[in-house]
């Protein structure tokens, strides 16, 4: 299997945009993206989705018995169209997503409750950050990361009725994900690519 190393590449649109007026730059960058939505748009959508979940507007999509799955991640699609998918994900301890990208989709998330740990490949090493309730993050093309529920000391031990939840948006809607491993030489190797519309890896 050929190895694939994520490295910065020269982008003629980005280089030219440095010499253009701001309004022209906006149009040039927009034309180079796979979607008209920008990371800021996805962050707004995940924030609105989190507010709607808290307001009870999606109660009909939540587990019917009010008990969140304790053995595996769970997800439900809150909304979808040709441009964007918005999902609610429930996280459980010790179950990571593995290092992955989102293929040709931009992404964003808002943590609704609890906390998540993200391990992101920065081209040389994995960097860790913890996102707690109210925090947001966006994922440009080429973003490779692993996500797992943070240890309980970051958010308190969640009760059965108070799970770790996050709202995610992907544009265009997910169609594929590639998975990676860090080699002994400090590079990133792609191990497999799967066709999927499920967020952050396999969920129930």
Number of C-alpha atoms within 10 A of each C-alpha: 7 7 13 12 14 17 12 8 6 8 9 8 13 13 10 11 16 10 10 12 9 11 8 12 17 12 11 16 14 14 12 12 14 15 16 13 16 18 18 11 15 26 22 16 22 27 24 14 26 24 14 14 18 13 10 11 12 15 13 8 14 16 12 9 6 10 12 20 15 13 12 16 23 20 22 19 16 18 12 14 10 8 13 20 23 24 21 27 21 23 27 19 15 12 13 17 19 17 25 25 25 27 19 20 23 27 29 25 28 28 24 26 22 25 28 25 18 22 19 18 21 13 15 12 13 16 12 14 12 16 22 20 16 15 16 19 17 19 20 15 14 17 18 24 23 21 22 21 25 23 16 13 8 15 17 11 13 13 8 12 9 12 21 26 24 28 29 29 34 29 26 19 23 22 16 18 21 17 22 21 16 16 10 7 6 13 17 23 17 18 15 12 14 12 11 14 15 19 27 24 22 13 15 12
